[in-house]
Amino acid sequence: KTVPTAVKFIYCDVNGVMVRFYHHAFVSLSEETGVPLDKVESTFWHYNDACNRGEITLEGFNKSMAHHLGVKRVDWRRHYMGSVQPIKETHEFLARAETKYKIGLLTNIMPGFLAEMFGLGVLPQLNFSAIVDSTKVGAVKPEDKIYLKAEAMAGCKGQEIFFIDDSRANLTEAERFNWRVFWFDDFDPAESVRRIEQTLER
């Protein structure tokens, strides 16, 4: 019987695993602009990847959003930071995990947002061995480039990496690199964390 490779590194996604934001930020922008919620959300996803990749600046994202929504201006950072909430169960899990594993963040995120979130205390000040920021890599999940960069920054690969994300598409791609993966349910983070710890103990 083959003994499974031991996990050495845990990567967590940010939005949907470390924090919640989407719905409240969309509602906030919809209420401020008077644009229907479904249009705000669909427009956001139209430009989100380009900004997360660093192909357009946050200012460019705001201008594109405003133009598409037919409003004078959009300040997405303000709506995001005003809405983002820490998922404490994940933070507490990582604080326990960092005594046994190296830990890191692997995220599609807009420029400058991670630093601000650490500053606001929305993300925990833990001993992260690697922070893979899509704007700095120039790629977003589920593109191969960001996973290869994550492996290089972790100094681990394949089954040594355990990856937690709320997007099945991102996890499916990670499995192509032979990573261990876990789908996180931010509607029941306590149960997700319980199952993660159970999986890691096997």
Protein Blocks (a to p, Z undefined) as FASTA:
>chain_A
ZZddddfbdcddfehplpcfklmmmmmmmmmnopafklmmmmmmmmmmmmmnomacfklm
mmmmmmmnopabdcfklmmmmmpccdfklmmmmmmmmmmbccdddddddehklmmmmmno
maccdddfbdcdfklnopacfbfklmmmmmmmnopahjlpccddfbfklmmmmmmnopac
ddddfklmmlmmmmmmmmmmZZ
